[in-house]
Amino acid sequence: MWWNGHPMWGGWFMFPLMGLIFMIVVLFVLAQFFGGRGFFCRGRGYDEVDELRKEMRELKEEIEKLKKEKT
């Protein structure tokens, strides 16, 4: 298009650029929301929690065993 003898470039490129940035942000937020900690680690967080629970149970059992030996 021409306007006053000069090509009219305008800001047409801004709308697709803003749309692309918006979509990238939305995808990142959704990935964080649904993926949780495991999104980047691929589920390592859940295994870690289970491992810590198992270790706590073992420590409690060992404490009970030591209490029984002491008395």
VOGU-3710 file (C-alpha; in Angstrom, 3 decimals, decimal comma):
1> mwwnghpmwg> 0,000/0,000/0,000  1,090/3,518/-0,646  0,324/6,515/1,504  1,467/10,049/0,550  4,051/8,660/-1,838  5,688/6,394/0,767  5,050/2,736/1,352  2,808/2,214/4,362  4,398/-0,511/6,480  2,497/0,162/9,663
11> gwfmfplmgl> 2,493/-2,232/12,550  0,942/-5,261/10,892  3,739/-7,498/12,146  2,973/-6,623/15,779  -0,252/-8,646/15,958  1,192/-12,011/14,875  4,249/-11,370/17,046  2,121/-10,608/20,112  -0,012/-13,663/19,385  3,048/-15,897/19,166
21> ifmivvlfvl> 4,477/-14,534/22,412  1,096/-14,986/24,116  0,854/-18,601/22,964  4,376/-19,386/24,169  3,616/-17,897/27,592  0,333/-19,817/27,846  2,046/-23,101/26,918  4,770/-22,502/29,499  2,226/-21,719/32,233  0,143/-24,791/31,378
31> aqffggrgff> 3,224/-26,992/31,375  4,184/-25,685/34,814  0,650/-26,095/36,154  0,006/-29,625/34,907  3,585/-30,857/34,971  4,506/-29,652/38,444  8,051/-30,344/39,505  8,290/-33,335/37,224  7,949/-31,351/34,008  11,679/-30,737/33,653
41> crgrgydevd> 12,774/-33,783/35,652  10,205/-36,163/34,125  8,533/-37,377/37,311  11,555/-37,523/39,583  9,709/-35,600/42,303  7,192/-38,360/42,985  9,847/-41,050/43,307  11,783/-38,819/45,672  8,760/-38,368/47,936  8,113/-42,101/48,054
51> elrkemrelk> 11,762/-42,741/48,820  11,717/-40,232/51,684  8,555/-41,786/53,140  10,165/-45,221/53,034  13,273/-43,890/54,753  11,137/-42,252/57,470  9,354/-45,554/58,121  12,673/-47,362/58,387  14,030/-44,767/60,808  10,923/-44,988/62,995
61> eeieklkkek> 11,240/-48,770/63,090  14,897/-48,471/64,043  14,053/-46,000/66,827  11,409/-48,372/68,201  13,913/-51,242/68,064  16,509/-49,221/69,967  13,945/-48,222/72,592  13,022/-51,884/73,143  16,690/-52,888/73,465  17,310/-50,114/75,971
71> t> 14,533/-51,215/78,352
//
